[in-house]
Amino acid sequence: MPKPDKNEMGVTVKKSDDISEWYTQVIQKAELAEYTGVSGCMIFRPRAYAIWEKLQYFFDTEIKKLGVQNAYFPLFIPEALLKRESEHVAGFAPEVAWVTQGGDSKLNERLAVRPTSETIMYDAYAKWIRSHRDLPLKINQWVNVVRWEFKHPVPFLRSREFLWQEGHTVHAKKDDAETEVLTILEIYRRVFEEMLAIPVFKGKKSVNEKFAGADYSTSVETIVPSGKAVQAATSHHLGQRFAKSFGIEFLDEDGQKKLPFQNSWGFSTRSIGAMILFHGDDKGLVIPPKVAPMHAVIVPILFDDTKEKVLKAANKLKELLKDFAVLLDDRDSYTPGWKFNEWELKGVPLRIEVGPKDVVNDNVVVVRRDTGEKCVVRTKEVAGKVKELLDGIQKNLFERAKSWLKENTADVKNWDEFSKAVEQKKLIRAAWCEKTECAEQIKEKTEGVKVLNIPFEQPKKVSDECAHCKSSAKIVALFAKSY
Ligand SMILES: [Zn+2]
C-alpha cells in the first residue's frame, strides 16, 4: 500500500495564519464533510455524524424528561399553509426553495421545502387540540431543513441544507410556556458548555433579530476564533399569534374557548462547526471527549522480532479499556509516526502507545491530544487513568475556550472603541439604546456587525449612553459579525 506523504495528508496551513483555509482543510482531511455538486449542500461523513449523534442523545434524553415526544412531519409545505402567518412568511420568503413540478407535470400549488416547520405542524395541532386536557402538547422532530442562502456557504456553519431539531409546544398558560423557553435554553447552554466545551452567553434577542412570528426570542451565542459569532441555539416564545392564524383553540376548565400559548426551539449541526473552530489546532481537529466518537487509539510499536508479544499486549489493553470507545490501529502498512499524525489530525482525545519495552515493564504511554503531554501508566491502572485524562481534557478545553473568549471580548464605551473592537474581530459588549434604526446603522457602518443578544447576566455597564447613537441606554448588548 502506498504511504501518503505526511505533508500532503496533514493540514498545511496554520490556524492563526489563515483560519478559513485551515477550516476547509480540517473538515476534509479529518473526514468530517465532503462538498457536493450543489453549493451549500454538504455530506456529513460518519465522523461528523457520530458527533451529531452524541449531541442528539444528550438533548433528546433531556427533553424527554420534560415530556417531549418525537414525531415526524412532511418535508413539503403547501404554499397556502406557509403563507398563513404573515410575519413568519415575510421572514422566510427570501430563502425558501420551492418544488414546482412532479415528473413532467407542473404542480397546481407550489410546495415549499421546509425552512422550519411551524406552519405544517400547527395546521395539524389545530385538529388535535380540543380541550385543556390535550395540553400541554410537546412535540419535537429531528430533521433536515433547507434555507436557500445566497451568502457564501461554509460547511456546518452556513449551509443551505442542515440538520437540526425543532421543538414545538403548546400550553394553556402563558407562564408555563415562558418557563419552558428558559428551561430549554438552559439545556442548550449545557449542550454547548458541557458537551462541546464551548462557553456561551444566554440572552434575549433584540426586536429586529427575533424569530419571524415570535413574541420574543432567546438565544445562546458565542464568538469563534475566526472572529465571527455563532448563534448556537434559539428558544422562542410565540405567544398566541400562530394559534390565531391556525385556529388552535381549546376549551378551558372554566368552559371558555381560549387561544393557547406556543413555543418553538431549535439547535443545529452548526454546533459542530463551532466546535471545530474553537478547539482545533495546527495539527487538525481536537474533539472534546464527551462528543468524541472514539476516545482513544492504541498504536502498537511493531518490530519483526517482538511483533507477536506487542500485539498480544495491545489486544489485552483494548480489553482492559472495554468501557471506552477504543480503536486498536494494528495496520502494518503504516509507521507509528504516520498513525500518530493521522489520529491527531482526526482529533482522537488520547493515544496509547505500546512498544516492546513497555511490554517488558508492563507499562503503556498515554498521550493527550489537547496538550501533547505524555505519561507512563502501569497497564493495570490504565482504565482509571484514561477516565481521569478524558475528564481532564474535557475540562481543559472548556477552560481554554473560556479564557480565549475573555481575551477576545471588549467592553466598549463609545463609537471609537466600538470601531476598534470591530477591526480586532472581538466580541463587543456595549451599552445600547435598543432602537431598531440604531442597530441597522451599526450594521451598515461596520459591514455586518449585529446585535447578538442582550445577555440575561448583564455585565457591568461602562456607560449610560448608547455606544453608537449616544441616546440613553438601559442595557448592555453583545455585538459581532456572524455566520
Ligand atoms: Zn443607539
Boltz pocket constraint, residues with backbone or C-beta under 6 A from the ligand:
constraints:
  - pocket:
      binder: B
      contacts: [[A, 432], [A, 433], [A, 434], [A, 435], [A, 438], [A, 439], [A, 466], [A, 467], [A, 468], [A, 469], [A, 470], [A, 471]]
      max_distance: 6.0
